[in-house]
């Protein structure tokens, strides 16, 4: 891919995604975090918990995941 094509692609991407980049700074989003660190941490905890209980079948796994998220509320 030539440099010109890569630059053109980058400019098109910026033009398309720019309205979505700073939504956390809009009105009505005062409590919204500007990173996804908390979400990533939650899924890391879920994956660790599921690894500790690796012998579960599919149905029990679904119930475990539902219970995990209900406990967070």
CHARMM internal coordinates of N, CA and C (Angstrom, degrees):
IC EDIT
DIST 1 N 1 CA 1.4519
DIST 1 CA 1 C 1.5281
ANGL 1 N 1 CA 1 C 107.92
DIST 1 C 2 N 1.2903
ANGL 1 CA 1 C 2 N 115.81
DIHE 1 N 1 CA 1 C 2 N 130.77
DIST 2 N 2 CA 1.4629
ANGL 1 C 2 N 2 CA 119.28
DIHE 1 CA 1 C 2 N 2 CA -177.59
DIST 2 CA 2 C 1.5198
ANGL 2 N 2 CA 2 C 110.44
DIHE 1 C 2 N 2 CA 2 C -76.75
DIST 2 C 3 N 1.3147
ANGL 2 CA 2 C 3 N 113.66
DIHE 2 N 2 CA 2 C 3 N 162.93
DIST 3 N 3 CA 1.4686
ANGL 2 C 3 N 3 CA 119.90
DIHE 2 CA 2 C 3 N 3 CA -179.74
DIST 3 CA 3 C 1.5240
ANGL 3 N 3 CA 3 C 110.57
DIHE 2 C 3 N 3 CA 3 C -61.18
DIST 3 C 4 N 1.3176
ANGL 3 CA 3 C 4 N 116.42
DIHE 3 N 3 CA 3 C 4 N -41.13
DIST 4 N 4 CA 1.4638
ANGL 3 C 4 N 4 CA 120.38
DIHE 3 CA 3 C 4 N 4 CA -179.38
DIST 4 CA 4 C 1.5302
ANGL 4 N 4 CA 4 C 111.23
DIHE 3 C 4 N 4 CA 4 C -60.73
DIST 4 C 5 N 1.3297
ANGL 4 CA 4 C 5 N 117.09
DIHE 4 N 4 CA 4 C 5 N -44.30
DIST 5 N 5 CA 1.4656
ANGL 4 C 5 N 5 CA 120.56
DIHE 4 CA 4 C 5 N 5 CA -179.81
DIST 5 CA 5 C 1.5219
ANGL 5 N 5 CA 5 C 111.14
DIHE 4 C 5 N 5 CA 5 C -65.58
DIST 5 C 6 N 1.3429
ANGL 5 CA 5 C 6 N 117.30
DIHE 5 N 5 CA 5 C 6 N -38.39
DIST 6 N 6 CA 1.4635
ANGL 5 C 6 N 6 CA 119.76
DIHE 5 CA 5 C 6 N 6 CA 178.92
DIST 6 CA 6 C 1.5208
ANGL 6 N 6 CA 6 C 111.08
DIHE 5 C 6 N 6 CA 6 C -66.85
DIST 6 C 7 N 1.3340
ANGL 6 CA 6 C 7 N 117.07
DIHE 6 N 6 CA 6 C 7 N -40.60
DIST 7 N 7 CA 1.4720
ANGL 6 C 7 N 7 CA 120.00
DIHE 6 CA 6 C 7 N 7 CA 178.19
DIST 7 CA 7 C 1.5196
ANGL 7 N 7 CA 7 C 110.75
DIHE 6 C 7 N 7 CA 7 C -65.42
DIST 7 C 8 N 1.3125
ANGL 7 CA 7 C 8 N 116.84
DIHE 7 N 7 CA 7 C 8 N -42.78
DIST 8 N 8 CA 1.4558
ANGL 7 C 8 N 8 CA 120.98
DIHE 7 CA 7 C 8 N 8 CA 178.77
DIST 8 CA 8 C 1.5244
ANGL 8 N 8 CA 8 C 110.54
DIHE 7 C 8 N 8 CA 8 C -61.32
DIST 8 C 9 N 1.3316
ANGL 8 CA 8 C 9 N 116.81
DIHE 8 N 8 CA 8 C 9 N -42.02
DIST 9 N 9 CA 1.4515
ANGL 8 C 9 N 9 CA 121.48
DIHE 8 CA 8 C 9 N 9 CA 178.21
DIST 9 CA 9 C 1.5287
ANGL 9 N 9 CA 9 C 111.13
DIHE 8 C 9 N 9 CA 9 C -63.84
DIST 9 C 10 N 1.3236
ANGL 9 CA 9 C 10 N 116.62
DIHE 9 N 9 CA 9 C 10 N -41.40
DIST 10 N 10 CA 1.4691
ANGL 9 C 10 N 10 CA 120.62
DIHE 9 CA 9 C 10 N 10 CA 179.28
DIST 10 CA 10 C 1.5214
ANGL 10 N 10 CA 10 C 111.00
DIHE 9 C 10 N 10 CA 10 C -64.23
DIST 10 C 11 N 1.3214
ANGL 10 CA 10 C 11 N 117.38
DIHE 10 N 10 CA 10 C 11 N -41.61
DIST 11 N 11 CA 1.4664
ANGL 10 C 11 N 11 CA 120.74
DIHE 10 CA 10 C 11 N 11 CA 179.58
DIST 11 CA 11 C 1.5264
ANGL 11 N 11 CA 11 C 110.16
DIHE 10 C 11 N 11 CA 11 C -65.04
DIST 11 C 12 N 1.3308
ANGL 11 CA 11 C 12 N 117.41
DIHE 11 N 11 CA 11 C 12 N -41.95
DIST 12 N 12 CA 1.4658
ANGL 11 C 12 N 12 CA 120.26
DIHE 11 CA 11 C 12 N 12 CA 177.51
DIST 12 CA 12 C 1.5305
ANGL 12 N 12 CA 12 C 111.24
DIHE 11 C 12 N 12 CA 12 C -62.15
DIST 12 C 13 N 1.3257
ANGL 12 CA 12 C 13 N 116.99
DIHE 12 N 12 CA 12 C 13 N -40.23
DIST 13 N 13 CA 1.4639
ANGL 12 C 13 N 13 CA 120.51
DIHE 12 CA 12 C 13 N 13 CA 179.14
DIST 13 CA 13 C 1.5231
ANGL 13 N 13 CA 13 C 110.95
DIHE 12 C 13 N 13 CA 13 C -64.29
DIST 13 C 14 N 1.3100
ANGL 13 CA 13 C 14 N 116.82
DIHE 13 N 13 CA 13 C 14 N -43.93
DIST 14 N 14 CA 1.4701
ANGL 13 C 14 N 14 CA 120.54
DIHE 13 CA 13 C 14 N 14 CA 179.46
DIST 14 CA 14 C 1.5216
ANGL 14 N 14 CA 14 C 109.99
DIHE 13 C 14 N 14 CA 14 C -63.08
DIST 14 C 15 N 1.3286
ANGL 14 CA 14 C 15 N 117.01
DIHE 14 N 14 CA 14 C 15 N -44.45
DIST 15 N 15 CA 1.4680
ANGL 14 C 15 N 15 CA 120.02
DIHE 14 CA 14 C 15 N 15 CA 179.08
DIST 15 CA 15 C 1.5219
ANGL 15 N 15 CA 15 C 111.31
DIHE 14 C 15 N 15 CA 15 C -60.22
DIST 15 C 16 N 1.3305
ANGL 15 CA 15 C 16 N 117.27
DIHE 15 N 15 CA 15 C 16 N -39.69
DIST 16 N 16 CA 1.4615
ANGL 15 C 16 N 16 CA 120.60
DIHE 15 CA 15 C 16 N 16 CA -177.65
DIST 16 CA 16 C 1.5227
ANGL 16 N 16 CA 16 C 111.98
DIHE 15 C 16 N 16 CA 16 C -73.16
DIST 16 C 17 N 1.3366
ANGL 16 CA 16 C 17 N 118.12
DIHE 16 N 16 CA 16 C 17 N -44.37
DIST 17 N 17 CA 1.4663
ANGL 16 C 17 N 17 CA 121.87
DIHE 16 CA 16 C 17 N 17 CA -172.17
DIST 17 CA 17 C 1.5234
ANGL 17 N 17 CA 17 C 114.50
DIHE 16 C 17 N 17 CA 17 C -91.12
DIST 17 C 18 N 1.3137
ANGL 17 CA 17 C 18 N 119.34
DIHE 17 N 17 CA 17 C 18 N -9.47
DIST 18 N 18 CA 1.4630
ANGL 17 C 18 N 18 CA 121.07
DIHE 17 CA 17 C 18 N 18 CA -176.91
DIST 18 CA 18 C 1.5239
ANGL 18 N 18 CA 18 C 113.66
DIHE 17 C 18 N 18 CA 18 C -56.03
DIST 18 C 19 N 1.3432
ANGL 18 CA 18 C 19 N 120.22
DIHE 18 N 18 CA 18 C 19 N -41.11
DIST 19 N 19 CA 1.4725
ANGL 18 C 19 N 19 CA 118.08
DIHE 18 CA 18 C 19 N 19 CA 178.98
DIST 19 CA 19 C 1.5299
ANGL 19 N 19 CA 19 C 114.20
DIHE 18 C 19 N 19 CA 19 C -63.33
DIST 19 C 20 N 1.3314
ANGL 19 CA 19 C 20 N 117.88
DIHE 19 N 19 CA 19 C 20 N -19.79
DIST 20 N 20 CA 1.4546
ANGL 19 C 20 N 20 CA 121.31
DIHE 19 CA 19 C 20 N 20 CA -176.62
DIST 20 CA 20 C 1.5276
ANGL 20 N 20 CA 20 C 113.47
DIHE 19 C 20 N 20 CA 20 C -99.72
DIST 20 C 21 N 1.3176
ANGL 20 CA 20 C 21 N 118.15
DIHE 20 N 20 CA 20 C 21 N -5.50
DIST 21 N 21 CA 1.4629
ANGL 20 C 21 N 21 CA 120.51
DIHE 20 CA 20 C 21 N 21 CA -171.92
DIST 21 CA 21 C 1.5264
ANGL 21 N 21 CA 21 C 113.73
DIHE 20 C 21 N 21 CA 21 C -72.81
DIST 21 C 22 N 1.2981
ANGL 21 CA 21 C 22 N 118.12
DIHE 21 N 21 CA 21 C 22 N -36.78
DIST 22 N 22 CA 1.4647
ANGL 21 C 22 N 22 CA 120.27
DIHE 21 CA 21 C 22 N 22 CA -173.20
DIST 22 CA 22 C 1.5213
ANGL 22 N 22 CA 22 C 111.92
DIHE 21 C 22 N 22 CA 22 C -120.27
DIST 22 C 23 N 1.3344
ANGL 22 CA 22 C 23 N 116.90
DIHE 22 N 22 CA 22 C 23 N 41.41
DIST 23 N 23 CA 1.4642
ANGL 22 C 23 N 23 CA 120.32
DIHE 22 CA 22 C 23 N 23 CA -178.95
DIST 23 CA 23 C 1.5202
ANGL 23 N 23 CA 23 C 111.70
DIHE 22 C 23 N 23 CA 23 C -66.11
DIST 23 C 24 N 1.3370
ANGL 23 CA 23 C 24 N 117.94
DIHE 23 N 23 CA 23 C 24 N -23.02
DIST 24 N 24 CA 1.4665
ANGL 23 C 24 N 24 CA 120.24
DIHE 23 CA 23 C 24 N 24 CA -179.85
DIST 24 CA 24 C 1.5263
ANGL 24 N 24 CA 24 C 111.50
DIHE 23 C 24 N 24 CA 24 C -70.19
DIST 24 C 25 N 1.3289
ANGL 24 CA 24 C 25 N 118.09
DIHE 24 N 24 CA 24 C 25 N -11.65
DIST 25 N 25 CA 1.4597
ANGL 24 C 25 N 25 CA 120.99
DIHE 24 CA 24 C 25 N 25 CA -179.22
DIST 25 CA 25 C 1.5221
ANGL 25 N 25 CA 25 C 112.80
DIHE 24 C 25 N 25 CA 25 C -100.21
DIST 25 C 26 N 1.3338
ANGL 25 CA 25 C 26 N 117.44
DIHE 25 N 25 CA 25 C 26 N 1.13
DIST 26 N 26 CA 1.4546
ANGL 25 C 26 N 26 CA 120.53
DIHE 25 CA 25 C 26 N 26 CA 179.47
DIST 26 CA 26 C 1.5183
ANGL 26 N 26 CA 26 C 111.06
DIHE 25 C 26 N 26 CA 26 C -78.64
DIST 26 C 27 N 1.3318
ANGL 26 CA 26 C 27 N 115.42
DIHE 26 N 26 CA 26 C 27 N 162.68
DIST 27 N 27 CA 1.4636
ANGL 26 C 27 N 27 CA 120.56
DIHE 26 CA 26 C 27 N 27 CA 177.45
DIST 27 CA 27 C 1.5210
ANGL 27 N 27 CA 27 C 109.82
DIHE 26 C 27 N 27 CA 27 C -64.62
DIST 27 C 28 N 1.3089
ANGL 27 CA 27 C 28 N 116.85
DIHE 27 N 27 CA 27 C 28 N 144.00
DIST 28 N 28 CA 1.4531
ANGL 27 C 28 N 28 CA 121.68
DIHE 27 CA 27 C 28 N 28 CA -179.86
DIST 28 CA 28 C 1.5199
ANGL 28 N 28 CA 28 C 113.07
DIHE 27 C 28 N 28 CA 28 C 88.85
DIST 28 C 29 N 1.3124
ANGL 28 CA 28 C 29 N 117.58
DIHE 28 N 28 CA 28 C 29 N -2.58
DIST 29 N 29 CA 1.4669
ANGL 28 C 29 N 29 CA 121.41
DIHE 28 CA 28 C 29 N 29 CA -178.64
DIST 29 CA 29 C 1.5303
ANGL 29 N 29 CA 29 C 110.70
DIHE 28 C 29 N 29 CA 29 C -118.82
DIST 29 C 30 N 1.3304
ANGL 29 CA 29 C 30 N 116.30
DIHE 29 N 29 CA 29 C 30 N 33.99
DIST 30 N 30 CA 1.4617
ANGL 29 C 30 N 30 CA 119.89
DIHE 29 CA 29 C 30 N 30 CA -174.25
DIST 30 CA 30 C 1.5232
ANGL 30 N 30 CA 30 C 113.12
DIHE 29 C 30 N 30 CA 30 C -61.56
DIST 30 C 31 N 1.3169
ANGL 30 CA 30 C 31 N 118.65
DIHE 30 N 30 CA 30 C 31 N -36.33
DIST 31 N 31 CA 1.4527
ANGL 30 C 31 N 31 CA 120.84
DIHE 30 CA 30 C 31 N 31 CA -176.99
DIST 31 CA 31 C 1.5219
ANGL 31 N 31 CA 31 C 114.24
DIHE 30 C 31 N 31 CA 31 C -90.08
DIST 31 C 32 N 1.3222
ANGL 31 CA 31 C 32 N 117.37
DIHE 31 N 31 CA 31 C 32 N -2.00
DIST 32 N 32 CA 1.4616
ANGL 31 C 32 N 32 CA 121.13
DIHE 31 CA 31 C 32 N 32 CA -175.75
DIST 32 CA 32 C 1.5330
ANGL 32 N 32 CA 32 C 109.79
DIHE 31 C 32 N 32 CA 32 C -75.51
DIST 32 C 33 N 1.3243
ANGL 32 CA 32 C 33 N 117.44
DIHE 32 N 32 CA 32 C 33 N 128.76
DIST 33 N 33 CA 1.4669
ANGL 32 C 33 N 33 CA 118.85
DIHE 32 CA 32 C 33 N 33 CA 177.00
DIST 33 CA 33 C 1.5265
ANGL 33 N 33 CA 33 C 110.68
DIHE 32 C 33 N 33 CA 33 C -71.18
DIST 33 C 34 N 1.3171
ANGL 33 CA 33 C 34 N 116.70
DIHE 33 N 33 CA 33 C 34 N 153.20
DIST 34 N 34 CA 1.4611
ANGL 33 C 34 N 34 CA 119.31
DIHE 33 CA 33 C 34 N 34 CA -179.50
DIST 34 CA 34 C 1.5298
ANGL 34 N 34 CA 34 C 112.07
DIHE 33 C 34 N 34 CA 34 C -95.97
DIST 34 C 35 N 1.3227
ANGL 34 CA 34 C 35 N 117.50
DIHE 34 N 34 CA 34 C 35 N 7.19
DIST 35 N 35 CA 1.4715
ANGL 34 C 35 N 35 CA 121.45
DIHE 34 CA 34 C 35 N 35 CA 173.27
DIST 35 CA 35 C 1.5194
ANGL 35 N 35 CA 35 C 108.62
DIHE 34 C 35 N 35 CA 35 C -132.34
DIST 35 C 36 N 1.3126
ANGL 35 CA 35 C 36 N 116.41
DIHE 35 N 35 CA 35 C 36 N 168.85
DIST 36 N 36 CA 1.4590
ANGL 35 C 36 N 36 CA 120.23
DIHE 35 CA 35 C 36 N 36 CA 178.34
DIST 36 CA 36 C 1.5318
ANGL 36 N 36 CA 36 C 110.85
DIHE 35 C 36 N 36 CA 36 C -108.77
DIST 36 C 37 N 1.3212
ANGL 36 CA 36 C 37 N 117.50
DIHE 36 N 36 CA 36 C 37 N 24.79
DIST 37 N 37 CA 1.4634
ANGL 36 C 37 N 37 CA 121.12
DIHE 36 CA 36 C 37 N 37 CA -176.82
DIST 37 CA 37 C 1.5284
ANGL 37 N 37 CA 37 C 112.40
DIHE 36 C 37 N 37 CA 37 C -61.31
DIST 37 C 38 N 1.3267
ANGL 37 CA 37 C 38 N 117.39
DIHE 37 N 37 CA 37 C 38 N -41.64
DIST 38 N 38 CA 1.4602
ANGL 37 C 38 N 38 CA 120.07
DIHE 37 CA 37 C 38 N 38 CA -178.78
DIST 38 CA 38 C 1.5235
ANGL 38 N 38 CA 38 C 110.74
DIHE 37 C 38 N 38 CA 38 C -65.30
DIST 38 C 39 N 1.3208
ANGL 38 CA 38 C 39 N 116.58
DIHE 38 N 38 CA 38 C 39 N -40.91
DIST 39 N 39 CA 1.4567
ANGL 38 C 39 N 39 CA 120.97
DIHE 38 CA 38 C 39 N 39 CA 178.45
DIST 39 CA 39 C 1.5247
ANGL 39 N 39 CA 39 C 110.93
DIHE 38 C 39 N 39 CA 39 C -64.18
DIST 39 C 40 N 1.3260
ANGL 39 CA 39 C 40 N 116.93
DIHE 39 N 39 CA 39 C 40 N -44.09
DIST 40 N 40 CA 1.4706
ANGL 39 C 40 N 40 CA 120.85
DIHE 39 CA 39 C 40 N 40 CA 178.10
DIST 40 CA 40 C 1.5257
ANGL 40 N 40 CA 40 C 110.62
DIHE 39 C 40 N 40 CA 40 C -61.89
DIST 40 C 41 N 1.3240
ANGL 40 CA 40 C 41 N 116.97
DIHE 40 N 40 CA 40 C 41 N -40.03
DIST 41 N 41 CA 1.4613
ANGL 40 C 41 N 41 CA 120.68
DIHE 40 CA 40 C 41 N 41 CA 178.79
DIST 41 CA 41 C 1.5110
ANGL 41 N 41 CA 41 C 112.25
DIHE 40 C 41 N 41 CA 41 C -64.49
DIST 41 C 42 N 1.3400
ANGL 41 CA 41 C 42 N 116.14
DIHE 41 N 41 CA 41 C 42 N -38.92
DIST 42 N 42 CA 1.4610
ANGL 41 C 42 N 42 CA 120.27
DIHE 41 CA 41 C 42 N 42 CA 178.71
DIST 42 CA 42 C 1.5244
ANGL 42 N 42 CA 42 C 110.89
DIHE 41 C 42 N 42 CA 42 C -63.18
DIST 42 C 43 N 1.3225
ANGL 42 CA 42 C 43 N 116.76
DIHE 42 N 42 CA 42 C 43 N -44.59
DIST 43 N 43 CA 1.4612
ANGL 42 C 43 N 43 CA 119.38
DIHE 42 CA 42 C 43 N 43 CA 179.93
DIST 43 CA 43 C 1.5200
ANGL 43 N 43 CA 43 C 111.87
DIHE 42 C 43 N 43 CA 43 C -69.91
DIST 43 C 44 N 1.3326
ANGL 43 CA 43 C 44 N 117.45
DIHE 43 N 43 CA 43 C 44 N -30.32
DIST 44 N 44 CA 1.4637
ANGL 43 C 44 N 44 CA 120.08
DIHE 43 CA 43 C 44 N 44 CA 174.70
DIST 44 CA 44 C 1.5247
ANGL 44 N 44 CA 44 C 110.04
DIHE 43 C 44 N 44 CA 44 C -64.22
DIST 44 C 45 N 1.3325
ANGL 44 CA 44 C 45 N 116.96
DIHE 44 N 44 CA 44 C 45 N -43.90
DIST 45 N 45 CA 1.4683
ANGL 44 C 45 N 45 CA 120.56
DIHE 44 CA 44 C 45 N 45 CA 177.28
DIST 45 CA 45 C 1.5244
ANGL 45 N 45 CA 45 C 111.57
DIHE 44 C 45 N 45 CA 45 C -61.91
DIST 45 C 46 N 1.3352
ANGL 45 CA 45 C 46 N 116.32
DIHE 45 N 45 CA 45 C 46 N -40.39
DIST 46 N 46 CA 1.4625
ANGL 45 C 46 N 46 CA 120.01
DIHE 45 CA 45 C 46 N 46 CA 178.63
DIST 46 CA 46 C 1.5277
ANGL 46 N 46 CA 46 C 110.55
DIHE 45 C 46 N 46 CA 46 C -63.27
DIST 46 C 47 N 1.3272
ANGL 46 CA 46 C 47 N 117.03
DIHE 46 N 46 CA 46 C 47 N -44.73
DIST 47 N 47 CA 1.4625
ANGL 46 C 47 N 47 CA 119.94
DIHE 46 CA 46 C 47 N 47 CA -179.93
DIST 47 CA 47 C 1.5258
ANGL 47 N 47 CA 47 C 111.85
DIHE 46 C 47 N 47 CA 47 C -63.44
DIST 47 C 48 N 1.3283
ANGL 47 CA 47 C 48 N 117.12
DIHE 47 N 47 CA 47 C 48 N -38.92
DIST 48 N 48 CA 1.4673
ANGL 47 C 48 N 48 CA 120.24
DIHE 47 CA 47 C 48 N 48 CA 177.20
DIST 48 CA 48 C 1.5245
ANGL 48 N 48 CA 48 C 110.76
DIHE 47 C 48 N 48 CA 48 C -63.87
DIST 48 C 49 N 1.3245
ANGL 48 CA 48 C 49 N 116.14
DIHE 48 N 48 CA 48 C 49 N -42.58
DIST 49 N 49 CA 1.4697
ANGL 48 C 49 N 49 CA 120.09
DIHE 48 CA 48 C 49 N 49 CA 179.85
DIST 49 CA 49 C 1.5256
ANGL 49 N 49 CA 49 C 110.95
DIHE 48 C 49 N 49 CA 49 C -65.06
DIST 49 C 50 N 1.3210
ANGL 49 CA 49 C 50 N 116.69
DIHE 49 N 49 CA 49 C 50 N -40.00
DIST 50 N 50 CA 1.4626
ANGL 49 C 50 N 50 CA 119.64
DIHE 49 CA 49 C 50 N 50 CA 179.19
DIST 50 CA 50 C 1.5236
ANGL 50 N 50 CA 50 C 111.16
DIHE 49 C 50 N 50 CA 50 C -68.18
DIST 50 C 51 N 1.3143
ANGL 50 CA 50 C 51 N 117.78
DIHE 50 N 50 CA 50 C 51 N -34.67
DIST 51 N 51 CA 1.4641
ANGL 50 C 51 N 51 CA 120.42
DIHE 50 CA 50 C 51 N 51 CA 177.88
DIST 51 CA 51 C 1.5276
ANGL 51 N 51 CA 51 C 111.12
DIHE 50 C 51 N 51 CA 51 C -66.75
DIST 51 C 52 N 1.3256
ANGL 51 CA 51 C 52 N 116.82
DIHE 51 N 51 CA 51 C 52 N -33.21
DIST 52 N 52 CA 1.4670
ANGL 51 C 52 N 52 CA 120.44
DIHE 51 CA 51 C 52 N 52 CA 177.69
DIST 52 CA 52 C 1.5200
ANGL 52 N 52 CA 52 C 112.01
DIHE 51 C 52 N 52 CA 52 C -67.52
DIST 52 C 53 N 1.3297
ANGL 52 CA 52 C 53 N 116.55
DIHE 52 N 52 CA 52 C 53 N -24.88
DIST 53 N 53 CA 1.4590
ANGL 52 C 53 N 53 CA 122.14
DIHE 52 CA 52 C 53 N 53 CA -178.79
DIST 53 CA 53 C 1.5306
ANGL 53 N 53 CA 53 C 108.96
DIHE 52 C 53 N 53 CA 53 C -118.32
DIST 53 C 54 N 1.3040
ANGL 53 CA 53 C 54 N 117.70
DIHE 53 N 53 CA 53 C 54 N 54.53
DIST 54 N 54 CA 1.4624
ANGL 53 C 54 N 54 CA 121.65
DIHE 53 CA 53 C 54 N 54 CA -170.97
DIST 54 CA 54 C 1.5239
ANGL 54 N 54 CA 54 C 113.89
DIHE 53 C 54 N 54 CA 54 C -72.36
DIST 54 C 55 N 1.3040
ANGL 54 CA 54 C 55 N 120.14
DIHE 54 N 54 CA 54 C 55 N -12.32
DIST 55 N 55 CA 1.4549
ANGL 54 C 55 N 55 CA 121.50
DIHE 54 CA 54 C 55 N 55 CA -176.96
DIST 55 CA 55 C 1.5101
ANGL 55 N 55 CA 55 C 115.05
DIHE 54 C 55 N 55 CA 55 C -87.76
DIST 55 C 56 N 1.3287
ANGL 55 CA 55 C 56 N 118.67
DIHE 55 N 55 CA 55 C 56 N 5.75
DIST 56 N 56 CA 1.4665
ANGL 55 C 56 N 56 CA 120.64
DIHE 55 CA 55 C 56 N 56 CA -176.52
DIST 56 CA 56 C 1.5272
ANGL 56 N 56 CA 56 C 111.35
DIHE 55 C 56 N 56 CA 56 C -74.33
DIST 56 C 57 N 1.3415
ANGL 56 CA 56 C 57 N 114.91
DIHE 56 N 56 CA 56 C 57 N 147.21
DIST 57 N 57 CA 1.4647
ANGL 56 C 57 N 57 CA 118.48
DIHE 56 CA 56 C 57 N 57 CA 173.58
DIST 57 CA 57 C 1.5336
ANGL 57 N 57 CA 57 C 109.08
DIHE 56 C 57 N 57 CA 57 C -81.77
DIST 57 C 58 N 1.3221
ANGL 57 CA 57 C 58 N 117.30
DIHE 57 N 57 CA 57 C 58 N 177.23
DIST 58 N 58 CA 1.4638
ANGL 57 C 58 N 58 CA 121.89
DIHE 57 CA 57 C 58 N 58 CA -174.02
DIST 58 CA 58 C 1.5131
ANGL 58 N 58 CA 58 C 114.38
DIHE 57 C 58 N 58 CA 58 C -59.90
DIST 58 C 59 N 1.3220
ANGL 58 CA 58 C 59 N 116.81
DIHE 58 N 58 CA 58 C 59 N -43.26
DIST 59 N 59 CA 1.4680
ANGL 58 C 59 N 59 CA 120.28
DIHE 58 CA 58 C 59 N 59 CA -178.40
DIST 59 CA 59 C 1.5300
ANGL 59 N 59 CA 59 C 111.44
DIHE 58 C 59 N 59 CA 59 C -66.46
DIST 59 C 60 N 1.3060
ANGL 59 CA 59 C 60 N 117.14
DIHE 59 N 59 CA 59 C 60 N -45.12
DIST 60 N 60 CA 1.4692
ANGL 59 C 60 N 60 CA 120.16
DIHE 59 CA 59 C 60 N 60 CA 177.96
DIST 60 CA 60 C 1.5219
ANGL 60 N 60 CA 60 C 111.50
DIHE 59 C 60 N 60 CA 60 C -65.41
DIST 60 C 61 N 1.3223
ANGL 60 CA 60 C 61 N 116.08
DIHE 60 N 60 CA 60 C 61 N -33.12
DIST 61 N 61 CA 1.4665
ANGL 60 C 61 N 61 CA 120.42
DIHE 60 CA 60 C 61 N 61 CA 177.37
DIST 61 CA 61 C 1.5372
ANGL 61 N 61 CA 61 C 110.73
DIHE 60 C 61 N 61 CA 61 C -63.41
DIST 61 C 62 N 1.3363
ANGL 61 CA 61 C 62 N 116.60
DIHE 61 N 61 CA 61 C 62 N -43.63
DIST 62 N 62 CA 1.4733
ANGL 61 C 62 N 62 CA 121.18
DIHE 61 CA 61 C 62 N 62 CA 177.46
DIST 62 CA 62 C 1.5202
ANGL 62 N 62 CA 62 C 110.83
DIHE 61 C 62 N 62 CA 62 C -61.30
DIST 62 C 63 N 1.3336
ANGL 62 CA 62 C 63 N 116.35
DIHE 62 N 62 CA 62 C 63 N -44.50
DIST 63 N 63 CA 1.4666
ANGL 62 C 63 N 63 CA 119.66
DIHE 62 CA 62 C 63 N 63 CA 179.64
DIST 63 CA 63 C 1.5217
ANGL 63 N 63 CA 63 C 111.24
DIHE 62 C 63 N 63 CA 63 C -64.40
DIST 63 C 64 N 1.3356
ANGL 63 CA 63 C 64 N 117.17
DIHE 63 N 63 CA 63 C 64 N -38.36
DIST 64 N 64 CA 1.4596
ANGL 63 C 64 N 64 CA 121.41
DIHE 63 CA 63 C 64 N 64 CA 178.25
DIST 64 CA 64 C 1.5240
ANGL 64 N 64 CA 64 C 110.85
DIHE 63 C 64 N 64 CA 64 C -62.70
DIST 64 C 65 N 1.3237
ANGL 64 CA 64 C 65 N 117.36
DIHE 64 N 64 CA 64 C 65 N -43.16
DIST 65 N 65 CA 1.4617
ANGL 64 C 65 N 65 CA 121.37
DIHE 64 CA 64 C 65 N 65 CA -179.39
DIST 65 CA 65 C 1.5282
ANGL 65 N 65 CA 65 C 110.04
DIHE 64 C 65 N 65 CA 65 C -66.72
DIST 65 C 66 N 1.3173
ANGL 65 CA 65 C 66 N 117.85
DIHE 65 N 65 CA 65 C 66 N -42.61
DIST 66 N 66 CA 1.4698
ANGL 65 C 66 N 66 CA 120.54
DIHE 65 CA 65 C 66 N 66 CA 176.84
DIST 66 CA 66 C 1.5270
ANGL 66 N 66 CA 66 C 111.22
DIHE 65 C 66 N 66 CA 66 C -60.55
DIST 66 C 67 N 1.3211
ANGL 66 CA 66 C 67 N 116.28
DIHE 66 N 66 CA 66 C 67 N -44.49
DIST 67 N 67 CA 1.4521
ANGL 66 C 67 N 67 CA 120.00
DIHE 66 CA 66 C 67 N 67 CA 178.58
DIST 67 CA 67 C 1.5193
ANGL 67 N 67 CA 67 C 112.37
DIHE 66 C 67 N 67 CA 67 C -64.91
DIST 67 C 68 N 1.3134
ANGL 67 CA 67 C 68 N 116.92
DIHE 67 N 67 CA 67 C 68 N -35.18
DIST 68 N 68 CA 1.4681
ANGL 67 C 68 N 68 CA 121.26
DIHE 67 CA 67 C 68 N 68 CA 178.38
DIST 68 CA 68 C 1.5248
ANGL 68 N 68 CA 68 C 110.34
DIHE 67 C 68 N 68 CA 68 C -60.92
DIST 68 C 69 N 1.3414
ANGL 68 CA 68 C 69 N 116.50
DIHE 68 N 68 CA 68 C 69 N -47.39
DIST 69 N 69 CA 1.4590
ANGL 68 C 69 N 69 CA 119.44
DIHE 68 CA 68 C 69 N 69 CA -177.99
DIST 69 CA 69 C 1.5212
ANGL 69 N 69 CA 69 C 111.86
DIHE 68 C 69 N 69 CA 69 C -74.75
DIST 69 C 70 N 1.3172
ANGL 69 CA 69 C 70 N 118.14
DIHE 69 N 69 CA 69 C 70 N -30.73
DIST 70 N 70 CA 1.4692
ANGL 69 C 70 N 70 CA 119.53
DIHE 69 CA 69 C 70 N 70 CA 175.88
DIST 70 CA 70 C 1.5211
ANGL 70 N 70 CA 70 C 110.81
DIHE 69 C 70 N 70 CA 70 C -67.14
DIST 70 C 71 N 1.3200
ANGL 70 CA 70 C 71 N 117.61
DIHE 70 N 70 CA 70 C 71 N -32.68
DIST 71 N 71 CA 1.4637
ANGL 70 C 71 N 71 CA 121.07
DIHE 70 CA 70 C 71 N 71 CA 179.24
DIST 71 CA 71 C 1.5274
ANGL 71 N 71 CA 71 C 111.31
DIHE 70 C 71 N 71 CA 71 C -69.33
DIST 71 C 72 N 1.3350
ANGL 71 CA 71 C 72 N 117.30
DIHE 71 N 71 CA 71 C 72 N -23.14
DIST 72 N 72 CA 1.4751
ANGL 71 C 72 N 72 CA 120.40
DIHE 71 CA 71 C 72 N 72 CA 179.84
DIST 72 CA 72 C 1.5214
ANGL 72 N 72 CA 72 C 112.48
DIHE 71 C 72 N 72 CA 72 C -75.57
DIST 72 C 73 N 1.3405
ANGL 72 CA 72 C 73 N 116.91
DIHE 72 N 72 CA 72 C 73 N -24.57
DIST 73 N 73 CA 1.4599
ANGL 72 C 73 N 73 CA 119.79
DIHE 72 CA 72 C 73 N 73 CA -176.98
DIST 73 CA 73 C 1.5035
ANGL 73 N 73 CA 73 C 112.90
DIHE 72 C 73 N 73 CA 73 C -69.29
END
COOR INIT
IC SEED 1 N 1 CA 1 C
IC BUILD
